[in-house]
Amino acid sequence: MFDKLKQLAELKKMRDQVMQIQKALAEEQIEVEEGEIKVVITGDQKILEIEIEGEKKDRLVDVLNKAIKRSREVAAGKLQEVSGDLTSFFKK
C-alpha cells in the first residue's frame, strides 16, 4: 500500500515538473527569418506570426494553429490509451 502511495507522490511530482516546463515553453518565442519569410512561434508550438514579403498572414496563422491543435488532440488520445494501462495498474 505504501509503495502505491509513494508511486502516486512521484507521479504528482513529475506532473508538477511537466506543468512548469510547459509554462516556461509557452513564454519562449522563437523567430526564424529566411529571405522574405519570417515565422514567430512559441516554445509550446503556437504560431504567433507569419510574414511573407513584409505582409502578415493572419489567416494562415489561424489555420496552422488549428492543425497543430488537432494533431495534439490525436496524440493526447493515443497517450490516454496507454495511460489507461497505468490506471489499471494502480487499481490492483
C-alpha positions in Angstrom: 0.0 0.0 0.0 2.8 2.4 0.9 4.5 1.6 -2.4 1.5 2.7 -4.3 1.2 5.9 -2.3 4.9 6.6 -2.9 4.4 6.0 -6.7 1.4 8.4 -6.7 3.5 11.0 -5.0 6.3 10.5 -7.6 3.7 10.8 -10.4 2.4 14.1 -8.9 5.9 15.4 -8.6 6.6 14.6 -12.3 3.3 16.1 -13.3 4.2 19.4 -11.5 7.6 19.4 -13.2 5.9 18.9 -16.6 3.5 21.8 -15.9 6.4 24.1 -15.0 8.2 23.2 -18.3 5.0 23.7 -20.3 4.5 27.2 -18.8 8.2 28.1 -19.5 7.8 26.9 -23.1 4.7 29.0 -23.6 6.6 32.1 -22.7 9.5 31.4 -25.1 9.4 32.9 -28.5 11.4 31.6 -31.4 11.8 33.8 -34.5 13.1 32.3 -37.8 13.7 34.5 -40.8 14.8 33.3 -44.2 14.7 35.5 -47.2 11.3 37.2 -47.3 9.6 34.8 -44.9 9.5 35.3 -41.1 7.9 33.0 -38.6 7.4 33.6 -34.8 6.4 30.6 -32.7 6.3 29.9 -29.0 8.2 27.1 -27.4 4.9 25.2 -27.0 4.4 25.3 -30.7 1.8 28.0 -31.0 2.4 30.1 -34.1 2.2 33.8 -33.3 3.1 35.4 -36.6 3.9 34.6 -40.3 5.1 37.3 -42.5 5.8 36.8 -46.2 7.4 39.7 -48.2 6.5 42.1 -45.4 2.8 41.1 -45.3 1.4 39.4 -42.3 -0.6 36.2 -42.9 -3.1 36.1 -40.0 -5.4 33.6 -41.8 -2.5 31.2 -42.3 -1.5 31.5 -38.7 -5.1 30.6 -37.6 -5.3 27.6 -39.9 -1.9 26.3 -38.9 -2.7 26.7 -35.2 -5.9 24.7 -35.7 -4.0 21.9 -37.4 -1.4 21.8 -34.6 -4.3 21.7 -32.0 -5.9 18.8 -33.8 -2.6 16.9 -34.0 -2.1 17.4 -30.3 -5.7 16.1 -29.6 -4.9 12.9 -31.7 -1.6 12.5 -29.7 -3.4 13.0 -26.4 -5.9 10.3 -27.4 -3.1 7.9 -28.1 -1.4 8.7 -24.8 -4.7 8.3 -23.0 -5.0 4.8 -24.4 -1.6 3.9 -22.9 -2.2 5.7 -19.6 -5.3 3.6 -19.2 -2.9 0.7 -18.6 -1.4 2.7 -15.8 -4.8 3.3 -14.2 -5.5 -0.4 -14.1 -2.0 -0.9 -12.5 -2.8 1.4 -9.6 -6.2 -0.3 -9.1 -4.6 -3.6 -8.3 
